[in-house]
């Protein structure tokens, strides 16, 4: 079932000279750590809006 994973925890699986790959410990998806940072930034921006009163 395609449940949206927010990748709450990741671990580094591979590192090269100019990039780093992380794997989500929950769903096992592997992505570039930069990509992961972008996701986190979007997520926090969205959370910030929701928290606004
Ligand atoms: Zn995940």
mmCIF file of the protein (N, C-alpha, C, O) and its ligand, coordinates in Angstrom:
data_MODEL
# 
_entry.id   MODEL 
# 
loop_
_entity.id 
_entity.type 
_entity.pdbx_number_of_molecules 
1 polymer     1 
2 non-polymer 1 
# 
_entity_poly.entity_id                      1 
_entity_poly.type                           'polypeptide(L)' 
_entity_poly.nstd_linkage                   no 
_entity_poly.nstd_monomer                   no 
_entity_poly.pdbx_seq_one_letter_code       
;(UNK)(UNK)(UNK)(UNK)(UNK)(UNK)(UNK)(UNK)(UNK)(UNK)(UNK)(UNK)(UNK)(UNK)(UNK)(UNK)
(UNK)(UNK)(UNK)(UNK)(UNK)(UNK)(UNK)(UNK)(UNK)(UNK)(UNK)(UNK)(UNK)(UNK)(UNK)(UNK)
(UNK)(UNK)(UNK)(UNK)(UNK)(UNK)(UNK)(UNK)(UNK)(UNK)(UNK)(UNK)(UNK)(UNK)(UNK)(UNK)
(UNK)(UNK)(UNK)(UNK)(UNK)
;
_entity_poly.pdbx_seq_one_letter_code_can   XXXXXXXXXXXXXXXXXXXXXXXXXXXXXXXXXXXXXXXXXXXXXXXXXXXXX 
_entity_poly.pdbx_strand_id                 A 
# 
loop_
_entity_poly_seq.entity_id 
_entity_poly_seq.num 
_entity_poly_seq.mon_id 
_entity_poly_seq.hetero 
1 1  UNK n 
1 2  UNK n 
1 3  UNK n 
1 4  UNK n 
1 5  UNK n 
1 6  UNK n 
1 7  UNK n 
1 8  UNK n 
1 9  UNK n 
1 10 UNK n 
1 11 UNK n 
1 12 UNK n 
1 13 UNK n 
1 14 UNK n 
1 15 UNK n 
1 16 UNK n 
1 17 UNK n 
1 18 UNK n 
1 19 UNK n 
1 20 UNK n 
1 21 UNK n 
1 22 UNK n 
1 23 UNK n 
1 24 UNK n 
1 25 UNK n 
1 26 UNK n 
1 27 UNK n 
1 28 UNK n 
1 29 UNK n 
1 30 UNK n 
1 31 UNK n 
1 32 UNK n 
1 33 UNK n 
1 34 UNK n 
1 35 UNK n 
1 36 UNK n 
1 37 UNK n 
1 38 UNK n 
1 39 UNK n 
1 40 UNK n 
1 41 UNK n 
1 42 UNK n 
1 43 UNK n 
1 44 UNK n 
1 45 UNK n 
1 46 UNK n 
1 47 UNK n 
1 48 UNK n 
1 49 UNK n 
1 50 UNK n 
1 51 UNK n 
1 52 UNK n 
1 53 UNK n 
# 
loop_
_struct_asym.id 
_struct_asym.entity_id 
A 1 
B 2 
# 
loop_
_chem_comp.id 
_chem_comp.type 
_chem_comp.mon_nstd_flag 
UNK 'L-peptide linking' . 
ZN  non-polymer         . 
# 
_pdbx_entity_nonpoly.entity_id   2 
_pdbx_entity_nonpoly.name        ? 
_pdbx_entity_nonpoly.comp_id     ZN 
# 
_pdbx_nonpoly_scheme.asym_id         B 
_pdbx_nonpoly_scheme.entity_id       2 
_pdbx_nonpoly_scheme.mon_id          ZN 
_pdbx_nonpoly_scheme.ndb_seq_num     1 
_pdbx_nonpoly_scheme.pdb_seq_num     101 
_pdbx_nonpoly_scheme.auth_seq_num    101 
_pdbx_nonpoly_scheme.pdb_mon_id      ZN 
_pdbx_nonpoly_scheme.auth_mon_id     ZN 
_pdbx_nonpoly_scheme.pdb_strand_id   A 
_pdbx_nonpoly_scheme.pdb_ins_code    . 
# 
loop_
_atom_site.group_PDB 
_atom_site.id 
_atom_site.type_symbol 
_atom_site.label_atom_id 
_atom_site.label_alt_id 
_atom_site.label_comp_id 
_atom_site.label_asym_id 
_atom_site.label_entity_id 
_atom_site.label_seq_id 
_atom_site.pdbx_PDB_ins_code 
_atom_site.Cartn_x 
_atom_site.Cartn_y 
_atom_site.Cartn_z 
_atom_site.occupancy 
_atom_site.B_iso_or_equiv 
_atom_site.pdbx_formal_charge 
_atom_site.auth_seq_id 
_atom_site.auth_comp_id 
_atom_site.auth_asym_id 
_atom_site.auth_atom_id 
_atom_site.pdbx_PDB_model_num 
ATOM   1   N  N  . UNK A 1 1  ? 0.850  -1.201 0.000  1.00 0.00 ? 1   UNK A N  1 
ATOM   2   C  CA . UNK A 1 1  ? 0.000  0.000  0.000  1.00 0.00 ? 1   UNK A CA 1 
ATOM   3   C  C  . UNK A 1 1  ? 0.884  1.250  0.000  1.00 0.00 ? 1   UNK A C  1 
ATOM   4   O  O  . UNK A 1 1  ? 1.842  1.346  0.767  1.00 0.00 ? 1   UNK A O  1 
ATOM   5   N  N  . UNK A 1 2  ? 0.555  2.177  -0.848 1.00 0.00 ? 2   UNK A N  1 
ATOM   6   C  CA . UNK A 1 2  ? 1.396  3.364  -0.989 1.00 0.00 ? 2   UNK A CA 1 
ATOM   7   C  C  . UNK A 1 2  ? 1.075  4.387  0.098  1.00 0.00 ? 2   UNK A C  1 
ATOM   8   O  O  . UNK A 1 2  ? 0.355  5.361  -0.124 1.00 0.00 ? 2   UNK A O  1 
ATOM   9   N  N  . UNK A 1 3  ? 1.617  4.141  1.242  1.00 0.00 ? 3   UNK A N  1 
ATOM   10  C  CA . UNK A 1 3  ? 1.418  5.097  2.322  1.00 0.00 ? 3   UNK A CA 1 
ATOM   11  C  C  . UNK A 1 3  ? 2.546  6.107  2.243  1.00 0.00 ? 3   UNK A C  1 
ATOM   12  O  O  . UNK A 1 3  ? 3.710  5.727  2.116  1.00 0.00 ? 3   UNK A O  1 
ATOM   13  N  N  . UNK A 1 4  ? 2.219  7.386  2.316  1.00 0.00 ? 4   UNK A N  1 
ATOM   14  C  CA . UNK A 1 4  ? 3.241  8.417  2.188  1.00 0.00 ? 4   UNK A CA 1 
ATOM   15  C  C  . UNK A 1 4  ? 4.176  8.382  3.380  1.00 0.00 ? 4   UNK A C  1 
ATOM   16  O  O  . UNK A 1 4  ? 3.767  8.566  4.526  1.00 0.00 ? 4   UNK A O  1 
ATOM   17  N  N  . UNK A 1 5  ? 5.422  8.143  3.083  1.00 0.00 ? 5   UNK A N  1 
ATOM   18  C  CA . UNK A 1 5  ? 6.421  8.110  4.147  1.00 0.00 ? 5   UNK A CA 1 
ATOM   19  C  C  . UNK A 1 5  ? 7.112  9.461  4.216  1.00 0.00 ? 5   UNK A C  1 
ATOM   20  O  O  . UNK A 1 5  ? 7.556  10.003 3.205  1.00 0.00 ? 5   UNK A O  1 
ATOM   21  N  N  . UNK A 1 6  ? 7.191  9.982  5.408  1.00 0.00 ? 6   UNK A N  1 
ATOM   22  C  CA . UNK A 1 6  ? 7.854  11.291 5.559  1.00 0.00 ? 6   UNK A CA 1 
ATOM   23  C  C  . UNK A 1 6  ? 9.322  11.137 5.904  1.00 0.00 ? 6   UNK A C  1 
ATOM   24  O  O  . UNK A 1 6  ? 10.003 12.109 6.232  1.00 0.00 ? 6   UNK A O  1 
ATOM   25  N  N  . UNK A 1 7  ? 9.799  9.911  5.828  1.00 0.00 ? 7   UNK A N  1 
ATOM   26  C  CA . UNK A 1 7  ? 11.215 9.623  6.064  1.00 0.00 ? 7   UNK A CA 1 
ATOM   27  C  C  . UNK A 1 7  ? 11.716 10.296 7.347  1.00 0.00 ? 7   UNK A C  1 
ATOM   28  O  O  . UNK A 1 7  ? 12.616 11.135 7.301  1.00 0.00 ? 7   UNK A O  1 
ATOM   29  N  N  . UNK A 1 8  ? 11.141 9.933  8.468  1.00 0.00 ? 8   UNK A N  1 
ATOM   30  C  CA . UNK A 1 8  ? 11.525 10.578 9.736  1.00 0.00 ? 8   UNK A CA 1 
ATOM   31  C  C  . UNK A 1 8  ? 12.946 10.255 10.189 1.00 0.00 ? 8   UNK A C  1 
ATOM   32  O  O  . UNK A 1 8  ? 13.544 10.994 10.971 1.00 0.00 ? 8   UNK A O  1 
ATOM   33  N  N  . UNK A 1 9  ? 13.469 9.155  9.691  1.00 0.00 ? 9   UNK A N  1 
ATOM   34  C  CA . UNK A 1 9  ? 14.826 8.790  10.106 1.00 0.00 ? 9   UNK A CA 1 
ATOM   35  C  C  . UNK A 1 9  ? 15.567 8.197  8.921  1.00 0.00 ? 9   UNK A C  1 
ATOM   36  O  O  . UNK A 1 9  ? 15.050 7.318  8.231  1.00 0.00 ? 9   UNK A O  1 
ATOM   37  N  N  . UNK A 1 10 ? 16.759 8.671  8.690  1.00 0.00 ? 10  UNK A N  1 
ATOM   38  C  CA . UNK A 1 10 ? 17.558 8.159  7.591  1.00 0.00 ? 10  UNK A CA 1 
ATOM   39  C  C  . UNK A 1 10 ? 18.961 7.820  8.079  1.00 0.00 ? 10  UNK A C  1 
ATOM   40  O  O  . UNK A 1 10 ? 19.423 8.304  9.112  1.00 0.00 ? 10  UNK A O  1 
ATOM   41  N  N  . UNK A 1 11 ? 19.611 6.979  7.306  1.00 0.00 ? 11  UNK A N  1 
ATOM   42  C  CA . UNK A 1 11 ? 21.012 6.694  7.607  1.00 0.00 ? 11  UNK A CA 1 
ATOM   43  C  C  . UNK A 1 11 ? 21.806 6.798  6.326  1.00 0.00 ? 11  UNK A C  1 
ATOM   44  O  O  . UNK A 1 11 ? 21.286 6.541  5.240  1.00 0.00 ? 11  UNK A O  1 
ATOM   45  N  N  . UNK A 1 12 ? 23.055 7.170  6.452  1.00 0.00 ? 12  UNK A N  1 
ATOM   46  C  CA . UNK A 1 12 ? 23.912 7.322  5.289  1.00 0.00 ? 12  UNK A CA 1 
ATOM   47  C  C  . UNK A 1 12 ? 24.321 5.938  4.796  1.00 0.00 ? 12  UNK A C  1 
ATOM   48  O  O  . UNK A 1 12 ? 24.831 5.120  5.561  1.00 0.00 ? 12  UNK A O  1 
ATOM   49  N  N  . UNK A 1 13 ? 24.090 5.690  3.509  1.00 0.00 ? 13  UNK A N  1 
ATOM   50  C  CA . UNK A 1 13 ? 24.455 4.387  2.964  1.00 0.00 ? 13  UNK A CA 1 
ATOM   51  C  C  . UNK A 1 13 ? 25.644 4.476  2.021  1.00 0.00 ? 13  UNK A C  1 
ATOM   52  O  O  . UNK A 1 13 ? 26.364 3.496  1.828  1.00 0.00 ? 13  UNK A O  1 
ATOM   53  N  N  . UNK A 1 14 ? 25.849 5.643  1.436  1.00 0.00 ? 14  UNK A N  1 
ATOM   54  C  CA . UNK A 1 14 ? 26.941 5.782  0.486  1.00 0.00 ? 14  UNK A CA 1 
ATOM   55  C  C  . UNK A 1 14 ? 27.381 7.228  0.395  1.00 0.00 ? 14  UNK A C  1 
ATOM   56  O  O  . UNK A 1 14 ? 26.569 8.148  0.502  1.00 0.00 ? 14  UNK A O  1 
ATOM   57  N  N  . UNK A 1 15 ? 28.654 7.414  0.199  1.00 0.00 ? 15  UNK A N  1 
ATOM   58  C  CA . UNK A 1 15 ? 29.152 8.778  0.147  1.00 0.00 ? 15  UNK A CA 1 
ATOM   59  C  C  . UNK A 1 15 ? 30.195 8.850  -0.963 1.00 0.00 ? 15  UNK A C  1 
ATOM   60  O  O  . UNK A 1 15 ? 31.117 8.038  -1.032 1.00 0.00 ? 15  UNK A O  1 
ATOM   61  N  N  . UNK A 1 16 ? 30.021 9.846  -1.827 1.00 0.00 ? 16  UNK A N  1 
ATOM   62  C  CA . UNK A 1 16 ? 31.017 10.046 -2.870 1.00 0.00 ? 16  UNK A CA 1 
ATOM   63  C  C  . UNK A 1 16 ? 31.630 11.421 -2.689 1.00 0.00 ? 16  UNK A C  1 
ATOM   64  O  O  . UNK A 1 16 ? 31.268 12.152 -1.766 1.00 0.00 ? 16  UNK A O  1 
ATOM   65  N  N  . UNK A 1 17 ? 32.550 11.773 -3.560 1.00 0.00 ? 17  UNK A N  1 
ATOM   66  C  CA . UNK A 1 17 ? 33.235 13.055 -3.420 1.00 0.00 ? 17  UNK A CA 1 
ATOM   67  C  C  . UNK A 1 17 ? 32.284 14.244 -3.345 1.00 0.00 ? 17  UNK A C  1 
ATOM   68  O  O  . UNK A 1 17 ? 32.476 15.154 -2.539 1.00 0.00 ? 17  UNK A O  1 
ATOM   69  N  N  . UNK A 1 18 ? 31.256 14.227 -4.193 1.00 0.00 ? 18  UNK A N  1 
ATOM   70  C  CA . UNK A 1 18 ? 30.362 15.391 -4.215 1.00 0.00 ? 18  UNK A CA 1 
ATOM   71  C  C  . UNK A 1 18 ? 28.921 15.103 -3.822 1.00 0.00 ? 18  UNK A C  1 
ATOM   72  O  O  . UNK A 1 18 ? 28.075 15.995 -3.887 1.00 0.00 ? 18  UNK A O  1 
ATOM   73  N  N  . UNK A 1 19 ? 28.637 13.901 -3.425 1.00 0.00 ? 19  UNK A N  1 
ATOM   74  C  CA . UNK A 1 19 ? 27.270 13.656 -2.959 1.00 0.00 ? 19  UNK A CA 1 
ATOM   75  C  C  . UNK A 1 19 ? 27.221 12.546 -1.918 1.00 0.00 ? 19  UNK A C  1 
ATOM   76  O  O  . UNK A 1 19 ? 28.152 11.761 -1.739 1.00 0.00 ? 19  UNK A O  1 
ATOM   77  N  N  . UNK A 1 20 ? 26.098 12.532 -1.257 1.00 0.00 ? 20  UNK A N  1 
ATOM   78  C  CA . UNK A 1 20 ? 25.916 11.586 -0.174 1.00 0.00 ? 20  UNK A CA 1 
ATOM   79  C  C  . UNK A 1 20 ? 24.527 10.978 -0.331 1.00 0.00 ? 20  UNK A C  1 
ATOM   80  O  O  . UNK A 1 20 ? 23.559 11.682 -0.616 1.00 0.00 ? 20  UNK A O  1 
ATOM   81  N  N  . UNK A 1 21 ? 24.441 9.681  -0.144 1.00 0.00 ? 21  UNK A N  1 
ATOM   82  C  CA . UNK A 1 21 ? 23.153 9.025  -0.284 1.00 0.00 ? 21  UNK A CA 1 
ATOM   83  C  C  . UNK A 1 21 ? 22.671 8.507  1.060  1.00 0.00 ? 21  UNK A C  1 
ATOM   84  O  O  . UNK A 1 21 ? 23.418 7.901  1.828  1.00 0.00 ? 21  UNK A O  1 
ATOM   85  N  N  . UNK A 1 22 ? 21.408 8.767  1.313  1.00 0.00 ? 22  UNK A N  1 
ATOM   86  C  CA . UNK A 1 22 ? 20.828 8.315  2.568  1.00 0.00 ? 22  UNK A CA 1 
ATOM   87  C  C  . UNK A 1 22 ? 19.663 7.376  2.286  1.00 0.00 ? 22  UNK A C  1 
ATOM   88  O  O  . UNK A 1 22 ? 19.015 7.456  1.243  1.00 0.00 ? 22  UNK A O  1 
ATOM   89  N  N  . UNK A 1 23 ? 19.416 6.495  3.228  1.00 0.00 ? 23  UNK A N  1 
ATOM   90  C  CA . UNK A 1 23 ? 18.324 5.545  3.099  1.00 0.00 ? 23  UNK A CA 1 
ATOM   91  C  C  . UNK A 1 23 ? 17.365 5.745  4.258  1.00 0.00 ? 23  UNK A C  1 
ATOM   92  O  O  . UNK A 1 23 ? 17.770 5.868  5.414  1.00 0.00 ? 23  UNK A O  1 
ATOM   93  N  N  . UNK A 1 24 ? 16.089 5.774  3.922  1.00 0.00 ? 24  UNK A N  1 
ATOM   94  C  CA . UNK A 1 24 ? 15.081 5.901  4.966  1.00 0.00 ? 24  UNK A CA 1 
ATOM   95  C  C  . UNK A 1 24 ? 15.001 4.579  5.719  1.00 0.00 ? 24  UNK A C  1 
ATOM   96  O  O  . UNK A 1 24 ? 14.879 3.517  5.109  1.00 0.00 ? 24  UNK A O  1 
ATOM   97  N  N  . UNK A 1 25 ? 15.070 4.647  7.038  1.00 0.00 ? 25  UNK A N  1 
ATOM   98  C  CA . UNK A 1 25 ? 15.032 3.414  7.818  1.00 0.00 ? 25  UNK A CA 1 
ATOM   99  C  C  . UNK A 1 25 ? 13.627 2.826  7.878  1.00 0.00 ? 25  UNK A C  1 
ATOM   100 O  O  . UNK A 1 25 ? 13.451 1.668  8.255  1.00 0.00 ? 25  UNK A O  1 
ATOM   101 N  N  . UNK A 1 26 ? 12.625 3.627  7.507  1.00 0.00 ? 26  UNK A N  1 
ATOM   102 C  CA . UNK A 1 26 ? 11.248 3.123  7.548  1.00 0.00 ? 26  UNK A CA 1 
ATOM   103 C  C  . UNK A 1 26 ? 10.822 2.470  6.249  1.00 0.00 ? 26  UNK A C  1 
ATOM   104 O  O  . UNK A 1 26 ? 10.319 1.347  6.256  1.00 0.00 ? 26  UNK A O  1 
ATOM   105 N  N  . UNK A 1 27 ? 11.018 3.166  5.120  1.00 0.00 ? 27  UNK A N  1 
ATOM   106 C  CA . UNK A 1 27 ? 10.532 2.623  3.854  1.00 0.00 ? 27  UNK A CA 1 
ATOM   107 C  C  . UNK A 1 27 ? 11.655 2.081  2.989  1.00 0.00 ? 27  UNK A C  1 
ATOM   108 O  O  . UNK A 1 27 ? 11.397 1.399  1.997  1.00 0.00 ? 27  UNK A O  1 
ATOM   109 N  N  . UNK A 1 28 ? 12.890 2.372  3.347  1.00 0.00 ? 28  UNK A N  1 
ATOM   110 C  CA . UNK A 1 28 ? 14.020 1.828  2.601  1.00 0.00 ? 28  UNK A CA 1 
ATOM   111 C  C  . UNK A 1 28 ? 14.345 2.590  1.343  1.00 0.00 ? 28  UNK A C  1 
ATOM   112 O  O  . UNK A 1 28 ? 15.222 2.175  0.585  1.00 0.00 ? 28  UNK A O  1 
ATOM   113 N  N  . UNK A 1 29 ? 13.661 3.704  1.094  1.00 0.00 ? 29  UNK A N  1 
ATOM   114 C  CA . UNK A 1 29 ? 13.947 4.497  -0.096 1.00 0.00 ? 29  UNK A CA 1 
ATOM   115 C  C  . UNK A 1 29 ? 15.317 5.166  0.056  1.00 0.00 ? 29  UNK A C  1 
ATOM   116 O  O  . UNK A 1 29 ? 15.690 5.650  1.125  1.00 0.00 ? 29  UNK A O  1 
ATOM   117 N  N  . UNK A 1 30 ? 16.046 5.169  -1.064 1.00 0.00 ? 30  UNK A N  1 
ATOM   118 C  CA . UNK A 1 30 ? 17.362 5.793  -1.053 1.00 0.00 ? 30  UNK A CA 1 
ATOM   119 C  C  . UNK A 1 30 ? 17.321 7.068  -1.879 1.00 0.00 ? 30  UNK A C  1 
ATOM   120 O  O  . UNK A 1 30 ? 16.796 7.078  -2.992 1.00 0.00 ? 30  UNK A O  1 
ATOM   121 N  N  . UNK A 1 31 ? 17.867 8.126  -1.342 1.00 0.00 ? 31  UNK A N  1 
ATOM   122 C  CA . UNK A 1 31 ? 17.921 9.377  -2.095 1.00 0.00 ? 31  UNK A CA 1 
ATOM   123 C  C  . UNK A 1 31 ? 19.159 10.169 -1.749 1.00 0.00 ? 31  UNK A C  1 
ATOM   124 O  O  . UNK A 1 31 ? 19.852 9.909  -0.766 1.00 0.00 ? 31  UNK A O  1 
ATOM   125 N  N  . UNK A 1 32 ? 19.407 11.152 -2.602 1.00 0.00 ? 32  UNK A N  1 
ATOM   126 C  CA . UNK A 1 32 ? 20.514 12.073 -2.396 1.00 0.00 ? 32  UNK A CA 1 
ATOM   127 C  C  . UNK A 1 32 ? 20.226 12.885 -1.134 1.00 0.00 ? 32  UNK A C  1 
ATOM   128 O  O  . UNK A 1 32 ? 19.095 13.323 -0.924 1.00 0.00 ? 32  UNK A O  1 
ATOM   129 N  N  . UNK A 1 33 ? 21.221 13.084 -0.313 1.00 0.00 ? 33  UNK A N  1 
ATOM   130 C  CA . UNK A 1 33 ? 20.977 13.824 0.926  1.00 0.00 ? 33  UNK A CA 1 
ATOM   131 C  C  . UNK A 1 33 ? 20.541 15.253 0.664  1.00 0.00 ? 33  UNK A C  1 
ATOM   132 O  O  . UNK A 1 33 ? 19.812 15.839 1.463  1.00 0.00 ? 33  UNK A O  1 
ATOM   133 N  N  . UNK A 1 34 ? 20.988 15.819 -0.460 1.00 0.00 ? 34  UNK A N  1 
ATOM   134 C  CA . UNK A 1 34 ? 20.549 17.184 -0.803 1.00 0.00 ? 34  UNK A CA 1 
ATOM   135 C  C  . UNK A 1 34 ? 19.058 17.197 -1.089 1.00 0.00 ? 34  UNK A C  1 
ATOM   136 O  O  . UNK A 1 34 ? 18.337 18.109 -0.684 1.00 0.00 ? 34  UNK A O  1 
ATOM   137 N  N  . UNK A 1 35 ? 18.606 16.155 -1.802 1.00 0.00 ? 35  UNK A N  1 
ATOM   138 C  CA . UNK A 1 35 ? 17.198 16.019 -2.114 1.00 0.00 ? 35  UNK A CA 1 
ATOM   139 C  C  . UNK A 1 35 ? 16.406 15.895 -0.805 1.00 0.00 ? 35  UNK A C  1 
ATOM   140 O  O  . UNK A 1 35 ? 15.332 16.475 -0.647 1.00 0.00 ? 35  UNK A O  1 
ATOM   141 N  N  . UNK A 1 36 ? 16.968 15.129 0.113  1.00 0.00 ? 36  UNK A N  1 
ATOM   142 C  CA . UNK A 1 36 ? 16.333 14.927 1.403  1.00 0.00 ? 36  UNK A CA 1 
ATOM   143 C  C  . UNK A 1 36 ? 16.229 16.245 2.163  1.00 0.00 ? 36  UNK A C  1 
ATOM   144 O  O  . UNK A 1 36 ? 15.200 16.526 2.778  1.00 0.00 ? 36  UNK A O  1 
ATOM   145 N  N  . UNK A 1 37 ? 17.277 17.050 2.126  1.00 0.00 ? 37  UNK A N  1 
ATOM   146 C  CA . UNK A 1 37 ? 17.243 18.353 2.779  1.00 0.00 ? 37  UNK A CA 1 
ATOM   147 C  C  . UNK A 1 37 ? 16.130 19.221 2.202  1.00 0.00 ? 37  UNK A C  1 
ATOM   148 O  O  . UNK A 1 37 ? 15.416 19.898 2.943  1.00 0.00 ? 37  UNK A O  1 
ATOM   149 N  N  . UNK A 1 38 ? 15.984 19.200 0.882  1.00 0.00 ? 38  UNK A N  1 
ATOM   150 C  CA . UNK A 1 38 ? 14.917 19.970 0.232  1.00 0.00 ? 38  UNK A CA 1 
ATOM   151 C  C  . UNK A 1 38 ? 13.549 19.539 0.739  1.00 0.00 ? 38  UNK A C  1 
ATOM   152 O  O  . UNK A 1 38 ? 12.677 20.371 0.990  1.00 0.00 ? 38  UNK A O  1 
ATOM   153 N  N  . UNK A 1 39 ? 13.372 18.239 0.886  1.00 0.00 ? 39  UNK A N  1 
ATOM   154 C  CA . UNK A 1 39 ? 12.100 17.713 1.380  1.00 0.00 ? 39  UNK A CA 1 
ATOM   155 C  C  . UNK A 1 39 ? 11.833 18.212 2.784  1.00 0.00 ? 39  UNK A C  1 
ATOM   156 O  O  . UNK A 1 39 ? 10.723 18.626 3.118  1.00 0.00 ? 39  UNK A O  1 
ATOM   157 N  N  . UNK A 1 40 ? 12.870 18.165 3.596  1.00 0.00 ? 40  UNK A N  1 
ATOM   158 C  CA . UNK A 1 40 ? 12.722 18.607 4.990  1.00 0.00 ? 40  UNK A CA 1 
ATOM   159 C  C  . UNK A 1 40 ? 12.375 20.088 5.054  1.00 0.00 ? 40  UNK A C  1 
ATOM   160 O  O  . UNK A 1 40 ? 11.552 20.500 5.871  1.00 0.00 ? 40  UNK A O  1 
ATOM   161 N  N  . UNK A 1 41 ? 12.999 20.889 4.195  1.00 0.00 ? 41  UNK A N  1 
ATOM   162 C  CA . UNK A 1 41 ? 12.735 22.328 4.177  1.00 0.00 ? 41  UNK A CA 1 
ATOM   163 C  C  . UNK A 1 41 ? 11.277 22.577 3.782  1.00 0.00 ? 41  UNK A C  1 
ATOM   164 O  O  . UNK A 1 41 ? 10.580 23.368 4.418  1.00 0.00 ? 41  UNK A O  1 
ATOM   165 N  N  . UNK A 1 42 ? 10.827 21.898 2.730  1.00 0.00 ? 42  UNK A N  1 
ATOM   166 C  CA . UNK A 1 42 ? 9.432  22.058 2.310  1.00 0.00 ? 42  UNK A CA 1 
ATOM   167 C  C  . UNK A 1 42 ? 8.491  21.663 3.435  1.00 0.00 ? 42  UNK A C  1 
ATOM   168 O  O  . UNK A 1 42 ? 7.499  22.340 3.707  1.00 0.00 ? 42  UNK A O  1 
ATOM   169 N  N  . UNK A 1 43 ? 8.819  20.563 4.078  1.00 0.00 ? 43  UNK A N  1 
ATOM   170 C  CA . UNK A 1 43 ? 7.992  20.056 5.165  1.00 0.00 ? 43  UNK A CA 1 
ATOM   171 C  C  . UNK A 1 43 ? 7.909  21.072 6.299  1.00 0.00 ? 43  UNK A C  1 
ATOM   172 O  O  . UNK A 1 43 ? 6.825  21.325 6.825  1.00 0.00 ? 43  UNK A O  1 
ATOM   173 N  N  . UNK A 1 44 ? 9.040  21.653 6.678  1.00 0.00 ? 44  UNK A N  1 
ATOM   174 C  CA . UNK A 1 44 ? 9.037  22.587 7.800  1.00 0.00 ? 44  UNK A CA 1 
ATOM   175 C  C  . UNK A 1 44 ? 8.318  23.879 7.428  1.00 0.00 ? 44  UNK A C  1 
ATOM   176 O  O  . UNK A 1 44 ? 7.687  24.506 8.279  1.00 0.00 ? 44  UNK A O  1 
ATOM   177 N  N  . UNK A 1 45 ? 8.410  24.282 6.152  1.00 0.00 ? 45  UNK A N  1 
ATOM   178 C  CA . UNK A 1 45 ? 7.695  25.479 5.718  1.00 0.00 ? 45  UNK A CA 1 
ATOM   179 C  C  . UNK A 1 45 ? 6.192  25.246 5.844  1.00 0.00 ? 45  UNK A C  1 
ATOM   180 O  O  . UNK A 1 45 ? 5.451  26.114 6.306  1.00 0.00 ? 45  UNK A O  1 
ATOM   181 N  N  . UNK A 1 46 ? 5.759  24.066 5.430  1.00 0.00 ? 46  UNK A N  1 
ATOM   182 C  CA . UNK A 1 46 ? 4.348  23.729 5.495  1.00 0.00 ? 46  UNK A CA 1 
ATOM   183 C  C  . UNK A 1 46 ? 3.892  23.676 6.964  1.00 0.00 ? 46  UNK A C  1 
ATOM   184 O  O  . UNK A 1 46 ? 2.824  24.186 7.304  1.00 0.00 ? 46  UNK A O  1 
ATOM   185 N  N  . UNK A 1 47 ? 4.686  23.072 7.805  1.00 0.00 ? 47  UNK A N  1 
ATOM   186 C  CA . UNK A 1 47 ? 4.356  22.975 9.227  1.00 0.00 ? 47  UNK A CA 1 
ATOM   187 C  C  . UNK A 1 47 ? 4.244  24.369 9.828  1.00 0.00 ? 47  UNK A C  1 
ATOM   188 O  O  . UNK A 1 47 ? 3.338  24.650 10.613 1.00 0.00 ? 47  UNK A O  1 
ATOM   189 N  N  . UNK A 1 48 ? 5.189  25.250 9.444  1.00 0.00 ? 48  UNK A N  1 
ATOM   190 C  CA . UNK A 1 48 ? 5.180  26.601 9.968  1.00 0.00 ? 48  UNK A CA 1 
ATOM   191 C  C  . UNK A 1 48 ? 3.886  27.317 9.657  1.00 0.00 ? 48  UNK A C  1 
ATOM   192 O  O  . UNK A 1 48 ? 3.329  28.026 10.496 1.00 0.00 ? 48  UNK A O  1 
ATOM   193 N  N  . UNK A 1 49 ? 3.405  27.117 8.406  1.00 0.00 ? 49  UNK A N  1 
ATOM   194 C  CA . UNK A 1 49 ? 2.153  27.767 8.024  1.00 0.00 ? 49  UNK A CA 1 
ATOM   195 C  C  . UNK A 1 49 ? 0.994  27.256 8.869  1.00 0.00 ? 49  UNK A C  1 
ATOM   196 O  O  . UNK A 1 49 ? 0.139  28.024 9.310  1.00 0.00 ? 49  UNK A O  1 
ATOM   197 N  N  . UNK A 1 50 ? 0.984  25.947 9.085  1.00 0.00 ? 50  UNK A N  1 
ATOM   198 C  CA . UNK A 1 50 ? -0.102 25.352 9.857  1.00 0.00 ? 50  UNK A CA 1 
ATOM   199 C  C  . UNK A 1 50 ? -0.089 25.843 11.300 1.00 0.00 ? 50  UNK A C  1 
ATOM   200 O  O  . UNK A 1 50 ? -1.138 25.993 11.925 1.00 0.00 ? 50  UNK A O  1 
ATOM   201 N  N  . UNK A 1 51 ? 1.108  26.091 11.819 1.00 0.00 ? 51  UNK A N  1 
ATOM   202 C  CA . UNK A 1 51 ? 1.216  26.503 13.211 1.00 0.00 ? 51  UNK A CA 1 
ATOM   203 C  C  . UNK A 1 51 ? 0.821  27.962 13.435 1.00 0.00 ? 51  UNK A C  1 
ATOM   204 O  O  . UNK A 1 51 ? 0.575  28.398 14.559 1.00 0.00 ? 51  UNK A O  1 
ATOM   205 N  N  . UNK A 1 52 ? 0.769  28.707 12.308 1.00 0.00 ? 52  UNK A N  1 
ATOM   206 C  CA . UNK A 1 52 ? 0.454  30.134 12.441 1.00 0.00 ? 52  UNK A CA 1 
ATOM   207 C  C  . UNK A 1 52 ? -0.949 30.341 13.017 1.00 0.00 ? 52  UNK A C  1 
ATOM   208 O  O  . UNK A 1 52 ? -1.895 29.646 12.647 1.00 0.00 ? 52  UNK A O  1 
ATOM   209 N  N  . UNK A 1 53 ? -1.061 31.287 13.907 1.00 0.00 ? 53  UNK A N  1 
ATOM   210 C  CA . UNK A 1 53 ? -2.390 31.565 14.469 1.00 0.00 ? 53  UNK A CA 1 
ATOM   211 C  C  . UNK A 1 53 ? -2.818 32.996 14.252 1.00 0.00 ? 53  UNK A C  1 
ATOM   212 O  O  . UNK A 1 53 ? -3.911 33.383 14.666 1.00 0.00 ? 53  UNK A O  1 
HETATM 213 ZN ZN . ZN  B 2 .  ? 10.654 6.750  4.098  1.00 0.00 ? 101 ZN  A ZN 1 
# 
